[in-house]
Amino acid sequence: MGPPGELAGDRCRWPGSWWTTKVSRGLRRTFLGLAATCWCFASMRPGCWQPLLDRSGELLPLECPEADLWLFNVLTVVDALDEEKSELVRFDDGDILDVERYVFRPDLTEGLAVFKVPQLLRGPLFLGDEFVRAVKAAGLRGPEFTQLWP
């Protein structure tokens, strides 16, 4: 993973990693997005949403003197994308370039909090209803959610 880019302010770094990123002193969000494939959280206070994170991936501390920052790396990968029913745009070699409409196999997504699909490992993270409700109930600021499937 390369540098996520500048956010503004003091330098912070992921322990043991080669990149650094700047983070604002006056963070106004709890939930900061770095990329589609991972998230950054400020102030990891316990809440009803944290067990959902724990069962879906790993929380990695970021070293930052100005803020308590954590990177969330999703480790749950489930082959739940129904390629036959989804509307896909493919490269000539058959790999997926884009998904215009997602359809997931409900038997495989039932009870998942946060997951990736193997066809799009560098693509978006997918969230279950339970996770979205928990984030909203915890009052985390920053995330905006778009419903992709019923």
C-alpha positions in Angstrom: 0.0 0.0 0.0 1.4 3.4 -0.9 0.9 6.8 0.7 -2.7 7.7 1.2 -2.1 11.4 0.5 -2.1 14.6 2.5 -5.0 15.5 4.8 -3.3 18.6 6.2 -1.3 19.4 9.4 1.3 17.4 11.3 3.1 14.3 10.2 1.9 10.8 11.3 3.1 7.4 10.2 2.0 3.8 10.4 4.4 1.9 12.6 6.8 -0.1 10.6 5.7 1.3 7.3 7.6 3.5 4.8 5.0 6.1 4.2 3.9 9.1 6.1 0.8 11.2 5.9 -0.2 14.6 7.2 -3.2 14.8 9.5 -5.1 17.9 10.6 -4.8 19.2 14.2 -8.5 20.2 14.3 -10.1 16.9 13.3 -13.9 17.3 13.1 -14.7 13.8 12.0 -14.5 10.4 13.7 -14.5 8.4 10.5 -12.0 9.5 7.9 -11.7 7.7 4.5 -8.3 7.2 3.1 -9.2 5.0 0.2 -12.0 2.7 -0.9 -10.1 -0.3 0.5 -9.4 0.9 4.0 -10.6 3.5 6.6 -9.0 5.7 9.2 -10.8 6.4 12.5 -10.0 9.2 15.0 -10.6 8.5 18.7 -11.4 4.8 18.9 -13.7 4.9 21.9 -15.5 1.7 22.6 -18.9 1.4 21.1 -21.4 -1.0 19.8 -19.7 -0.8 16.4 -16.2 -1.9 17.5 -17.1 -5.7 17.8 -18.3 -5.5 14.2 -14.9 -4.1 13.2 -13.1 -6.7 15.3 -14.9 -9.6 13.5 -14.3 -8.1 10.0 -10.7 -7.0 10.1 -7.9 -5.5 12.1 -7.4 -2.1 13.7 -3.9 -0.8 13.3 -2.7 2.2 15.3 -1.2 5.2 13.4 1.5 7.2 15.2 0.4 10.7 15.5 1.2 13.2 18.3 -1.9 15.4 17.6 -4.6 12.8 17.3 -5.6 9.2 18.3 -5.8 7.6 14.8 -6.5 4.0 13.7 -6.4 2.4 10.3 -9.1 -0.3 9.7 -8.0 -3.1 7.3 -10.8 -5.4 6.2 -9.8 -9.0 6.2 -13.2 -10.6 5.5 -13.3 -11.7 1.8 -16.4 -13.5 0.6 -17.2 -14.7 -2.9 -20.7 -13.2 -2.7 -20.9 -11.2 -5.9 -23.5 -12.8 -8.2 -21.7 -12.1 -11.5 -24.5 -13.5 -13.6 -27.1 -11.1 -12.1 -24.9 -8.0 -11.5 -24.3 -5.6 -14.3 -20.6 -5.7 -15.0 -18.2 -4.0 -17.4 -15.2 -6.2 -18.1 -11.8 -5.8 -19.5 -10.9 -7.9 -22.7 -9.3 -10.5 -20.4 -12.6 -11.0 -18.5 -11.6 -9.2 -15.3 -14.1 -6.7 -13.9 -13.4 -3.1 -14.8 -16.6 -1.6 -13.2 -19.8 -2.7 -11.6 -22.9 -0.7 -12.7 -25.3 -2.7 -10.5 -24.4 -5.0 -7.6 -26.2 -8.2 -6.8 -25.0 -10.3 -3.9 -25.9 -13.8 -2.9 -28.0 -13.3 0.3 -27.0 -16.7 1.7 -23.3 -15.5 1.8 -23.9 -11.9 3.0 -26.2 -12.7 5.8 -24.7 -11.4 9.1 -21.6 -9.9 7.5 -20.6 -6.5 9.0 -17.9 -5.4 6.5 -16.5 -7.4 3.7 -14.7 -7.4 0.3 -15.2 -9.6 -2.7 -12.3 -11.5 -4.3 -13.1 -10.0 -7.7 -12.6 -6.5 -6.4 -9.9 -6.7 -3.7 -8.7 -3.2 -4.4 -12.2 -2.0 -4.9 -14.9 -0.8 -2.4 -15.8 -2.2 1.0 -19.3 -3.5 1.4 -21.3 -3.0 4.6 -24.1 -4.9 6.2 -27.2 -3.2 7.7 -26.0 -4.0 11.2 -22.8 -2.1 10.7 -24.4 0.9 9.2 -27.0 1.1 12.0 -24.2 0.7 14.6 -22.1 3.5 13.1 -25.1 5.8 13.0 -26.1 4.9 16.6 -22.5 5.6 17.8 -22.7 9.1 16.4 -19.6 8.7 14.3 -19.1 11.7 12.1 -17.9 11.6 8.5 -19.4 8.5 6.8 -22.0 8.7 4.1 -23.5 5.4 3.0 -25.1 4.4 -0.3 -27.3 1.4 -0.5 -26.2 -0.9 -3.2 -28.5 -3.9 -2.7 -31.6 -4.6 -0.7 
